[in-house]
Amino acid sequence: MDEQITQLDRRLTSVEVEVASLVAEGAATRSQYATKEDLAKLDARVAIIQANYATKEDLAALDYKLSVRIGVSEAKISGDIAALDCKQSADIASLRLQLAELELRLVRWLIATVITTSGVVVAAVKLWP
């Protein structure tokens, strides 16, 4: 009977060692898993991050606003370009008129100079005996 008790004692010691080993492995394994509190903290952090994201509706609204502003800007720029073109055309027409007037004055001056020079030549020829 002593032998049976010794065997049982050895087996019990072996089982106790294995149980202690399993408890240690379980504790090590449990430390790697997330708890409900960890998940709650993570969920709160994800909610904060998601609150900062823009949604598709936000992007669509922004796209609409930008499209309207771009349309208004294009209309204004088109009007400004048309006004500038009109002003430029008027300036070119004014410049052409000034050039035509200058040309007319030059032609008048040239004719007067030719007549005056002709008169001086005729007077010089008459005075020259």
Backbone as CSV, one residue per row, in Angstrom:
resi,resn,N_x,N_y,N_z,CA_x,CA_y,CA_z,C_x,C_y,C_z
1,MET,0.798,-1.173,0.000,0.000,0.000,0.000,0.858,1.260,0.000
2,ASP,1.982,1.156,0.643,2.904,2.271,0.618,3.315,2.597,-0.813
3,GLU,3.476,1.565,-1.549,3.862,1.771,-2.928,2.763,2.467,-3.699
4,GLN,1.564,2.159,-3.481,0.441,2.811,-4.169,0.350,4.281,-3.747
5,ILE,0.593,4.521,-2.494,0.543,5.898,-2.011,1.694,6.687,-2.632
6,THR,2.836,6.067,-2.743,3.986,6.736,-3.339,3.703,7.044,-4.801
7,GLN,3.119,6.066,-5.495,2.772,6.287,-6.901,1.745,7.383,-7.034
8,LEU,0.754,7.344,-6.172,-0.277,8.382,-6.207,0.328,9.747,-5.876
9,ASP,1.265,9.740,-4.942,1.917,10.997,-4.573,2.724,11.543,-5.751
10,ARG,3.434,10.666,-6.475,4.184,11.099,-7.655,3.269,11.618,-8.741
11,ARG,2.210,10.875,-8.939,1.250,11.296,-9.969,0.618,12.630,-9.595
12,LEU,0.298,12.795,-8.308,-0.286,14.035,-7.835,0.695,15.185,-8.021
13,THR,1.961,14.957,-7.724,2.988,15.980,-7.893,3.124,16.333,-9.367
14,SER,3.091,15.329,-10.207,3.183,15.545,-11.655,1.994,16.355,-12.143
15,VAL,0.815,16.012,-11.656,-0.394,16.732,-12.065,-0.327,18.173,-11.564
16,GLU,0.135,18.353,-10.321,0.242,19.702,-9.772,1.214,20.555,-10.590
17,VAL,2.329,19.964,-11.034,3.312,20.681,-11.845,2.687,21.064,-13.176
18,GLU,1.959,20.120,-13.781,1.327,20.402,-15.064,0.242,21.467,-14.921
19,VAL,-0.529,21.409,-13.825,-1.566,22.408,-13.588,-0.921,23.780,-13.390
20,ALA,0.159,23.838,-12.628,0.864,25.110,-12.421,1.387,25.647,-13.751
21,SER,1.901,24.747,-14.587,2.389,25.140,-15.906,1.241,25.670,-16.763
22,LEU,0.100,24.973,-16.734,-1.065,25.430,-17.501,-1.590,26.768,-16.987
23,VAL,-1.588,26.957,-15.662,-2.033,28.235,-15.093,-1.117,29.361,-15.557
24,ALA,0.192,29.121,-15.577,1.147,30.139,-16.020,0.942,30.456,-17.501
25,GLU,0.748,29.420,-18.322,0.505,29.633,-19.750,-0.803,30.387,-19.967
26,GLY,-1.815,30.028,-19.179,-3.114,30.718,-19.290,-2.995,32.189,-18.935
27,ALA,-2.231,32.492,-17.888,-2.034,33.890,-17.494,-1.290,34.651,-18.578
28,ALA,-0.272,34.003,-19.154,0.488,34.652,-20.226,-0.399,34.859,-21.445
29,THR,-1.235,33.881,-21.747,-2.126,33.983,-22.899,-3.184,35.053,-22.669
30,ARG,-3.744,35.098,-21.455,-4.776,36.088,-21.142,-4.249,37.515,-21.232
31,SER,-2.976,37.711,-20.953,-2.415,39.061,-21.013,-2.355,39.571,-22.460
32,GLN,-2.396,38.654,-23.419,-2.345,39.054,-24.821,-3.726,39.370,-25.388
33,TYR,-4.772,38.932,-24.732,-6.126,39.172,-25.225,-6.666,40.490,-24.699
34,ALA,-7.575,41.077,-25.467,-8.183,42.349,-25.072,-9.353,42.088,-24.133
35,THR,-9.529,43.019,-23.227,-10.651,42.927,-22.295,-11.781,43.810,-22.804
36,LYS,-12.911,43.746,-22.131,-14.041,44.594,-22.504,-13.684,46.069,-22.332
37,GLU,-12.901,46.381,-21.309,-12.481,47.764,-21.096,-11.580,48.240,-22.233
38,ASP,-10.680,47.344,-22.676,-9.811,47.694,-23.803,-10.637,47.976,-25.052
39,LEU,-11.644,47.142,-25.290,-12.510,47.343,-26.452,-13.308,48.630,-26.331
40,ALA,-13.763,48.966,-25.131,-14.514,50.203,-24.919,-13.622,51.420,-25.189
41,LYS,-12.360,51.387,-24.724,-11.425,52.478,-24.978,-11.154,52.626,-26.470
42,LEU,-10.958,51.498,-27.123,-10.707,51.514,-28.555,-11.916,52.051,-29.315
43,ASP,-13.108,51.650,-28.895,-14.327,52.128,-29.531,-14.462,53.637,-29.369
44,ALA,-14.115,54.157,-28.197,-14.172,55.604,-27.958,-13.174,56.331,-28.856
45,ARG,-11.966,55.780,-29.000,-10.964,56.410,-29.861,-11.399,56.392,-31.325
46,VAL,-11.992,55.288,-31.756,-12.478,55.191,-33.134,-13.600,56.193,-33.362
47,ALA,-14.481,56.367,-32.382,-15.572,57.337,-32.511,-15.024,58.753,-32.663
48,ILE,-13.980,59.081,-31.899,-13.359,60.407,-32.015,-12.753,60.591,-33.399
49,ILE,-12.077,59.571,-33.888,-11.462,59.651,-35.216,-12.533,59.799,-36.284
50,GLN,-13.607,59.021,-36.167,-14.677,59.092,-37.163,-15.370,60.442,-37.139
51,ALA,-15.421,61.084,-35.981,-16.055,62.400,-35.902,-15.263,63.438,-36.699
52,ASN,-13.979,63.208,-36.884,-13.147,64.151,-37.629,-13.147,63.888,-39.131
53,TYR,-13.679,62.762,-39.560,-13.702,62.436,-40.987,-14.790,63.213,-41.708
54,ALA,-14.550,63.470,-42.982,-15.570,64.082,-43.822,-16.378,62.963,-44.477
55,THR,-17.678,63.155,-44.523,-18.541,62.151,-45.129,-18.727,62.453,-46.613
56,LYS,-19.339,61.537,-47.312,-19.614,61.752,-48.729,-20.555,62.935,-48.911
57,GLU,-21.484,63.101,-47.986,-22.413,64.232,-48.069,-21.666,65.552,-47.883
58,ASP,-20.700,65.562,-46.951,-19.896,66.773,-46.747,-19.126,67.118,-48.018
59,LEU,-18.547,66.104,-48.643,-17.799,66.334,-49.875,-18.708,66.790,-51.004
60,ALA,-19.901,66.229,-51.094,-20.849,66.637,-52.135,-21.270,68.093,-51.919
61,ALA,-21.530,68.479,-50.668,-21.913,69.862,-50.378,-20.768,70.814,-50.718
62,LEU,-19.548,70.426,-50.381,-18.387,71.251,-50.696,-18.203,71.368,-52.209
63,ASP,-18.403,70.270,-52.913,-18.295,70.280,-54.372,-19.326,71.235,-54.970
64,TYR,-20.545,71.199,-54.441,-21.593,72.089,-54.940,-21.229,73.551,-54.688
65,LYS,-20.765,73.852,-53.466,-20.383,75.234,-53.146,-19.268,75.720,-54.055
66,LEU,-18.261,74.863,-54.251,-17.143,75.248,-55.112,-17.587,75.424,-56.560
67,SER,-18.496,74.580,-57.019,-18.996,74.708,-58.385,-19.720,76.036,-58.566
68,VAL,-20.518,76.413,-57.565,-21.233,77.690,-57.643,-20.242,78.847,-57.656
69,ARG,-19.251,78.789,-56.767,-18.256,79.875,-56.721,-17.460,79.956,-58.013
70,ILE,-17.112,78.813,-58.558,-16.365,78.798,-59.818,-17.228,79.372,-60.933
71,GLY,-18.511,79.020,-60.956,-19.416,79.562,-61.969,-19.528,81.071,-61.871
72,VAL,-19.664,81.578,-60.652,-19.749,83.031,-60.452,-18.445,83.694,-60.883
73,SER,-17.318,83.087,-60.512,-16.018,83.647,-60.889,-15.832,83.640,-62.404
74,GLU,-16.251,82.569,-63.064,-16.133,82.502,-64.523,-16.984,83.568,-65.179
75,ALA,-18.199,83.788,-64.663,-19.062,84.823,-65.225,-18.442,86.200,-65.041
76,LYS,-17.891,86.445,-63.858,-17.260,87.737,-63.591,-16.042,87.935,-64.492
77,ILE,-15.227,86.896,-64.612,-14.025,86.991,-65.446,-14.415,87.199,-66.909
78,SER,-15.461,86.518,-67.361,-15.919,86.699,-68.743,-16.361,88.135,-68.970
79,GLY,-17.085,88.690,-67.996,-17.509,90.091,-68.103,-16.325,91.037,-68.122
80,ASP,-15.344,90.767,-67.259,-14.146,91.603,-67.216,-13.373,91.517,-68.531
81,ILE,-13.278,90.330,-69.087,-12.571,90.158,-70.358,-13.303,90.890,-71.471
82,ALA,-14.628,90.794,-71.477,-15.406,91.498,-72.503,-15.209,93.009,-72.376
83,ALA,-15.248,93.526,-71.145,-15.048,94.967,-70.932,-13.640,95.380,-71.359
84,LEU,-12.644,94.573,-71.028,-11.276,94.870,-71.421,-11.114,94.839,-72.936
85,ASP,-11.761,93.877,-73.582,-11.716,93.787,-75.044,-12.353,95.015,-75.677
86,CYS,-13.481,95.443,-75.133,-14.162,96.630,-75.651,-13.285,97.865,-75.474
87,LYS,-12.677,98.002,-74.304,-11.801,99.142,-74.036,-10.594,99.114,-74.962
88,GLN,-10.049,97.917,-75.161,-8.888,97.790,-76.036,-9.259,98.161,-77.466
89,SER,-10.422,97.729,-77.912,-10.875,98.079,-79.261,-11.044,99.585,-79.388
90,ALA,-11.596,100.224,-78.363,-11.767,101.674,-78.382,-10.411,102.373,-78.395
91,ASP,-9.466,101.871,-77.618,-8.131,102.468,-77.599,-7.447,102.328,-78.955
92,ILE,-7.605,101.184,-79.586,-7.002,100.971,-80.908,-7.638,101.907,-81.931
93,ALA,-8.961,102.059,-81.872,-9.646,102.964,-82.797,-9.182,104.403,-82.577
94,SER,-9.025,104.799,-81.309,-8.547,106.146,-80.994,-7.127,106.349,-81.519
95,LEU,-6.286,105.354,-81.356,-4.912,105.429,-81.840,-4.879,105.543,-83.363
96,ARG,-5.712,104.801,-84.036,-5.774,104.883,-85.502,-6.220,106.281,-85.952
97,LEU,-7.190,106.845,-85.235,-7.652,108.189,-85.559,-6.533,109.205,-85.364
98,GLN,-5.796,109.076,-84.276,-4.670,109.985,-84.028,-3.604,109.850,-85.107
99,LEU,-3.339,108.609,-85.536,-2.359,108.401,-86.608,-2.834,109.009,-87.926
100,ALA,-4.127,108.873,-88.214,-4.676,109.463,-89.445,-4.569,110.988,-89.394
101,GLU,-4.882,111.591,-88.232,-4.764,113.047,-88.090,-3.316,113.488,-88.236
102,LEU,-2.377,112.735,-87.650,-0.967,113.056,-87.763,-0.509,112.969,-89.213
103,GLU,-0.957,111.957,-89.904,-0.603,111.801,-91.313,-1.139,112.976,-92.127
104,LEU,-2.355,113.397,-91.836,-2.947,114.530,-92.540,-2.140,115.804,-92.267
105,ARG,-1.737,116.011,-91.015,-0.934,117.197,-90.682,0.411,117.155,-91.396
106,LEU,1.010,115.963,-91.466,2.296,115.846,-92.153,2.160,116.141,-93.654
107,VAL,1.066,115.641,-94.237,0.838,115.905,-95.667,0.633,117.400,-95.888
108,ARG,-0.140,118.068,-95.015,-0.362,119.526,-95.139,0.972,120.274,-95.005
109,TRP,1.778,119.870,-94.014,3.065,120.515,-93.813,3.952,120.320,-95.032
110,LEU,3.932,119.090,-95.594,4.749,118.808,-96.773,4.313,119.658,-97.952
111,ILE,2.993,119.772,-98.170,2.480,120.592,-99.287,2.871,122.056,-99.074
112,ALA,2.717,122.561,-97.854,3.074,123.957,-97.563,4.569,124.169,-97.769
113,THR,5.376,123.199,-97.347,6.817,123.315,-97.527,7.182,123.318,-99.003
114,VAL,6.553,122.465,-99.809,6.829,122.408,-101.251,6.425,123.733,-101.901
115,ILE,5.254,124.263,-101.534,4.799,125.539,-102.112,5.766,126.659,-101.722
116,THR,6.164,126.690,-100.458,7.072,127.734,-99.985,8.420,127.621,-100.673
117,THR,8.926,126.403,-100.774,10.210,126.187,-101.445,10.105,126.583,-102.914
118,SER,8.991,126.259,-103.549,8.787,126.635,-104.964,8.770,128.158,-105.104
119,GLY,8.104,128.826,-104.173,8.065,130.300,-104.212,9.431,130.903,-104.036
120,VAL,10.206,130.348,-103.132,11.566,130.853,-102.910,12.408,130.617,-104.145
121,VAL,12.287,129.470,-104.780,13.057,129.162,-105.990,12.651,130.099,-107.116
122,VAL,11.344,130.329,-107.296,10.859,131.237,-108.359,11.377,132.647,-108.084
123,ALA,11.334,133.108,-106.846,11.822,134.451,-106.506,13.321,134.536,-106.729
124,ALA,14.033,133.493,-106.401,15.480,133.496,-106.601,15.809,133.514,-108.093
125,VAL,15.042,132.811,-108.903,15.296,132.779,-110.339,14.994,134.152,-110.935
126,LYS,13.951,134.823,-110.471,13.608,136.157,-111.004,14.665,137.182,-110.599
127,LEU,15.215,137.043,-109.414,16.208,137.985,-108.957,17.571,137.691,-109.563
128,TRP,17.796,136.620,-110.071,19.070,136.210,-110.628,19.137,136.653,-112.085
129,PRO,19.881,137.548,-112.424,19.874,138.000,-113.834,20.817,137.265,-114.674
